[in-house]
C-alpha cells in the first residue's frame, strides 16, 4: 500500500481538506520514513518529532475549524539549515554555528507557520551553501537516493535527497549559483529558483546577498507551484524584495504550450556538457515541439565568462557576509587565545571548513585595494552584459532551455580535492543568478546506470508562470519523477 | 603662523542624528539606557538579518547638505566598509564611499573679530555608528554595549581650508550651531554625539602643502584646539631639525596633551569598500530635495547678522544669544511680544536668564513668558522702574504668574521722574553736602557720583538716576 509520505503535496492537501487523513498521521508517516531510511541518505541534520507532531496537531485544529486558508495547511516541509528557525538550531552545516539557535524566524518561516505548515526538520547542505555536493558539510555527506555512492548535488543536497527519497513531502532550499536546480537535477526532482526579489531573503543566512534566493523543491511541478505560492511576496524587512502583486502559480498552471517559443542557446550544449545530457534535453525539446511549442536557436555569447564573474561576485560578497562569524557574539570561539587578533584568527581558522576559507580568501583578494577594478568591477560589467544578452534573447523567445547540470551525479570524493572541477558543476546555472531570472529544473531522462538528468527552463523576470507551465507540459508528456529504488 | 609656518587644518566631524529610531532597524535611538536593551537581531548583525534604510536619515543629511551649500546627489548608494572589531557586530560598517549624499559645499565662519572666513566642504555622507567597549574590574576581559550600534551618523568632511586652531574652533562651533538649529543632532559632546578627526599639516606660505597627519580620538572642541596646536608644533620641530614628516594616523591623548603614532601609511587598513548588496540605490525625488531646502530655518550666521543690523546688538552679544537655540528663540519671542529695547533685552537674556539656564533650569520650567519679559523690559526702557527694581520684579515673575504693574505698585518700585520732586531731593542733598559741592566746583568731578548716589539713597532708590543726574548738574552749574 502507498504510504502517506509518498503522495504529492497537492494530493495530500485534498485528502487533508476532505478530512480523509490528518496532519498528525501524515507527519508521522514522514518521520517514520526518515527513521527508516535516513541512516543511508543523511538528508536531515536535525529533527524534533515531538515538536513536528505538535505543529501537526495545531494544523489539524486549524483545518477542523475551517480556518485554514492555505492549501499547504498540515503539510510537512523540510527546511534547508541556512534558513533561520526560531528556537531550532540553524547551523548552515558549519562547525562555526554548531550550537547556534536563532531568536527569530526567517520571513519564509513566518509565512509557512501562518499557513499551518509542519516543519519536518532541518536539512543538510554544503557549509554556508558553498559547494555542489554536500561534501562540504561539517557534519555529514548526504547520499544520492539513486546511487548511495554518488553525491546528491549541492548546496541544497539534503533538501533534494529528502524529497527524492520521500523523507520530506516538499522542501525549501536556497540557490546562489545553482544550489536548488543542480541537486534537483541530480536527485530527479523539481526545483525552482525564483526571480531575485520574489521571495524574502530575511532570515536566510547570507552567502552572496545579490544572488541568493530561497526556493521550493517537490516531486512534481504542482507541488513546487504550491510551495512557491506560499513563500513569494513582498517583505518590508528585505529592501531587495520586489513590491508587486504576485498571483497564484498553482491556480495559473496550464500544460497548453501551443505556440510557445523555446530558445535553445548553443553555448549550453557544447564544451563541458556531457553529450548524453545534451541529447536528453534535446529529446525533451522535441517532445515539447510535438505539443505545439517552437524551438528557436538563440545565442548568449558571454556565457563562457559567467563562471568567472560569478565566483568573483559571490566570493566578494561572501568574504564580507561571513566576517560576522568572529567568535565575539555567538557560535564557535576558539579556546586558549592570546588576545583579540589571536582569537579572531584561531576562531575563523578552526570554525570554517576548507571551501569556505578558500572563498573568503578569494573574495578578500578581489576586493582589496589595487585589485578591485581588475576583478570585482570587471565582473560587475560582465554581469551587466549577461543580463543584456538575456533581455535581448527574450525579445524573440518566451523561455530558454538548457541542461541543468553538465553531467549526472558524480561519485562522492571524486571532485572534492579539485575545486575547479567542482565549480564547473555550476556552469549552466550561474548565469541565471547573475541575471536575477527565474529557472526551474525538471527530470528529463536517465543515464544507463539509472541516474537522473535535468533540464533547466529559464524565464523572464517574474515570469515563473510560463516556465512552470512548460515544466508541467513536459511532466505530463514525459512522466516526471520516478522513485529511486532504495 | 608659527616660526614662518602656516598651519593647514581639515576636519572630519561625525554627528549622531536625533532620529527616533536607528538607521537600519526599528530600535530606539537614545542615549544612556541600560546596556544592550536597545538592540534587536538586525543591529546585532545576527545571521540572516537585513538592513532597511530609515528615510529620515537621508532627509536629515540633505538638510545639513543644504545648510552647508552642498550639491545633493539625488541618486547615490551605500557601501560596506570591512574591518574587524568587537564593537562592530557585522564586521562591516554600512557607509558611503565614492558617491556621498552631499558634496562640494562651503561654510562661512564668522571669526571673533567679525571677519568672515569661507571653509570648503568636501562631502557629507550617512553611515551607522558602532557599539561601545566597556571594561569592568569585576570581569576579566572586555564587554560590549551594542545600544549605539546602528545609531545614524553623518560625517562632514571639510576641505583643508582652515589655517590654525582658532579657525578650526570657529568652524566646529558653527557646524554644531547649525546642527542644533536645523534640529538634526543633540550635539552633546559628553555623550559622544559629536566627534571629530583632525588632519594637520604645516608649510611655508607659497610652497606646496606639507605631509598631513590624521589625529583620532578628539573628543571635544577644546581638545581639537590643543591637538592641532600640539601637532603643528611637533611637525614644525621635525622640519626645523631638518627632518621629514611621515604620513600617519595618530591618536590624541588629551590627558597627557600629546599625540601618539597609531599606524603609518604603509600599514593603513584596507577597508575593501564595495556596494552594499542588501540595500537599494538611494533615489531622492527632486521635489523632496527642494522641499527640504525650503523648510530650512534661518541659520545662525544669518541670525547674528540680523541681530546686529536690525536690533543694534554688538556682534559679541548677538553671537552669544544665537549660540543657544533656546535663548535665541526666547529673545525673538520677546521682540514679537512687543519688547521695545532689544539691547536691554539682550542684557537680560545674557544675564539673569543665562544664569538660571546654566544651572540647568529651562525657560519653560519657569513662569517667565515672552509677554511678561517684554513688559518688564519696556518698564525699564521707559524709565518707569530702575534696573535694580526690575531685578526685584524679575525674581517674582520667574517664580509665579503675577501682574507686573501690581507688583510695582505693591512694592512701591515706581521710579520718580517728576522734576519738582527730584529738585526737592537735590536741594536737600546739596545743602547737606557742602564739602562735596565745593570739591566738585574745585575740579574734583568724581564728587558728582557721590552726590547722585546720596540723592538715590534719599529717594530710597526710586529716583530715576538719569534724570536725577541731569538736575544735580543743572544746580551745580547754577552755583558755579
Interface residues (C-beta under 8 A of the other chain):
Chain A: X82 X83 X84 X90 X92 X97 X100 X102 X103 X104 X106 X201 X202 X203 X204 X205 X206 X208 X209 X210 X236 X237 X238 X239 X240 X316 X317 X319 X320 X323 X324 X325 X326 X328 X329 X330 X340 X344 X364 X367 X368 X369 X372 X376
Chain B: X41 X44 X45 X46 X47 X48 X49 X50 X51 X52 X53 X80 X82 X84 X86 X89 X90 X91 X92 X144 X270 X272 X273 X274 X277 X278 X279 X280
